[in-house]
Amino acid sequence: MLDPRNELPQQEAVETSSATSAADLQLDAALAALNAVRPPARLEQRIHARLSQERLAPSKFAAPAVSNLREAIGKAWSLPRLAFAASAFVAGVATTVLLMPLLHSPARNTAAPAGLAIQGVAPATPSAPQPAAVMAGTQPSYTVPGPGGRISAMSKTGTVAETRARKQNSDPQLAANKQQRKNAEAKLAKPNRPATQTSPSDAAQSQPAQ
Amino acid sequence: MTGREETARLSARDAEHLDAAALAALVDAHAGTLYRVAYSVVRHAEDAEDVVQETYVRVLKHAGKLQEIRDARVWLIRIAWNLSLDRKRRRKTGPVDDDATLLLQQLPAQDLSAEKALAASQGHARLLRMMDSLPAKERQVLLLSAMQELSTVEIAEVLKTTESTVRSRLFRARQRMREKVEADAAMSSVGKGAGRHA
């Protein structure tokens, strides 16, 4: 005996199978329609025409991309252009080689603290004196803007006395004052100058008679 | 002449310089099949024609490989298939032209009246749109199975898969399509019933 839960009513089963077959028929009809599609009348002639066209221009596909690239380079770079490019390259390399020692010269390296050697930094400011420099009595280094806005650094080091002498030499007023002071000192020093030598006559006068 | 015999004949020639006669033979033998394969994917007459032309241009380009090809027909169909998929992918942004009228133009004239023919083509177009909603792999197998010239083994070769996979995909695809068609029929009968009551 059949399980009533699995048993479909006869009418329903017939409808399901008919619906299924109808769906299959529709699908088969649509697929058959795709299969029945007819190509255009002159398809083959067009293909032959296209193929002969392609045969006439074999470089389009016979040559790989590399040769196309070579052709393009050949067209774009004629011999004079290549020569110019090569000479420009050589000149550039030579300039770099010549400038390299200047760029890495010791003077430039000791010029300024690394932080201040920047283009476009404003006016000259004394950098903080290094402790060692202070102890040695040297002046702090200065950075001054050089030509073209580029900071060039120069170090004026030396003793305090040398610096003072330089200053005095450069300032006429100071030099005049110094001269006056020297003269005054000389005047004051003349009367008080002790006799360091005695003449023979003086020595004779002062000598008691025996 | 089968594809294999044809390949053997072509291989005897200098494949590096595939001559015009050999290529013309390939065109005459397979242009129609390739057009149908291309049309089943792109659903656009001009695109399908372009695909067929491009397929033969590729053959000309890779004539040297022809000696390695076992079956020229399957090889051609595979080229056309891949080109069609590429073209469809590119055309996705553009308007879809798989209209019933366009399909009607592509179908051969039958003894049906104009009205019946239009109704039939509308039904086919609706089903093809349903087919587009299938998963890609199942849809591809179903479309290739529509080509009566192709066996299951050849479909497997075109899709680079096994015969059993093709069979199982085809079974699933037909099952899904059946469900869709039934659901569509149920919807249309409900619509008609509602219209009658109104």
Interface residues (C-beta under 8 A of the other chain):
Chain A: A19 T20 A22 A23 D24 Q26 L27 A29 A30 L31 A32 A33 L34 N35 A36 V37 R38 P39 P40 L43 E44 R46 I47 H48 R50 L51 S52 E54 R55 F61
Chain B: A20 L23 A24 V27 D28 A31 G32 Y35 R36 Y39 S40 A45 E49 V52 Q53 Y56 V57 L60 K61 L103 Q106 L107 P108 A120 S121 G123 H124 L127 L128 M131 L142 L143 S145 A146 M147 Q148 R174 M177 R178 V181 E182 A185
